[in-house]
Amino acid sequence: MKHRAVVLLADDEPDMLRALQAILARHPGLRVLAASDGTEAWALAQEHHPDLIVSDYEMPGMNGFEFCRHVKADPVLADALFIVLTGFTDTQLKVTGLNLGVDDYLTKPVEAPEFLAKIRASLRIKSLQDQLRADKLELERLHAGLEVSFDRLLGVLIHMVDIKIPGAAERGHRLRDRALGMARRMDVPARYLYDLEMAARLHEIGRLVEPGPAELAVDNDWAYLLASRAILEQIDSLRGVADIVIAIGEHWDGSGAPRHLMQGQIPLRSRILRVLIDYFEALRRCTADAGSASDALASLQRYSGTRYDPLVLTHLKRMTAAPEGSWIPSRERIPLSRLCEGMVLAEDLSTSSGVKLLSAGARITATTIDVILKRHVNDPILYGAWVQR
């Protein structure tokens, strides 16, 4: 609220207006404005933005209710408290005023002590409301700042994972998209989708603490999920994500790890991620051996009801009924240890110092692999190699 509260008085009776001004003169912290009718009061309100308006009901041109309606409809003035001076006792009429935005009533004839007490109480309420609004705006500003900082933190975490496990960021992005699509098909409430998205993107973070270069997971290799949970649960807003991640290694029949949960004890979002993670890994292997998406799906179907939730597999089958290859990326980022003769680079291959070793489109040979690995020892190639599928 402004340093000096502004009170606007509106009354078409000159004696009443002077009397009200005289009462408020005993309150030196106020700036008092006066208007002799509703039209003049409306003009003063637009110019001075009062904190409190005290208006007579019966006025020529614009009565108190009409004046109130104008004030409450104005985004700049709507926060002003509005008191109506009235001599009527009709309850229904008072209710009508309240519905229009009138905050309180004072009945004529006005007694000075009551009037001054009402003004002081109303201004205290206005001050509290202004402070609450200011606090809300400050919280929104801080929250927005925290969201930006948190997004940056997530970006750093994903970047760190991607450095150690080339291709992890792209896998996480692809996994997120498919997991969200499947979750919507399975009617997972929207409020649960954020944690699912974060789990898809960050479930491999535990591999940061694994010694040596990390490779893709193999069947039943879920020990890194323990480390992932330990990292994620340190961040308050990611504890729900940690709960999803740790359950990815569970099996539908209870033979999984680490808690041997089974069937409905396993969070649905964890079951979705488990099926999709294994599907994409199976798809990678099948396409490398000239297989198909159908072959990848068939390799999972063998474990329906044991490793995997049969319903999740059913939805996966329906989702993969799209045109063959629609789930297969045109390129893949792989660790240098997986480079093979005959592969074709999808992007330039450069060292951390910026030295370009090979251009996009170059075909990998035994000689180039030897050169790449030797150079990597002294001038690391941090992000692996992008190759065409």
Protein Blocks (a to p, Z undefined) as FASTA:
>chain_A
ZZbdcdddddfbfklmmmmmmmmmmmmkbccdddfbfklmmmmmmmnopabdcddfbdgh
iafklmmmmmmmpmklmmpccddddfbfbfklmmmmmmnopabdcdddddfklmmmmmmm
mmmmmmmmmmmmmmmmmmmmmmmmmmmmmmmmmmmmmmmmmmmmghklmmmmmmmmmmmm
mmmmnopafklmmmmmmmmmmmmmmmmmpgcjdddddehiaklmmmmmmmmmmpmklmmm
mmmmmmmmpcfkopacfklpahjlpcfklmmmmmmmmmmmmmmmmmmnopafklmmmmmm
mmgoilpcfklmmmmmmmmmpcehklpcfbdcddfklgcehiacfbdcddfkopafbdgh
iacdfklmmmmmmmmmmmccfklpaddZZ
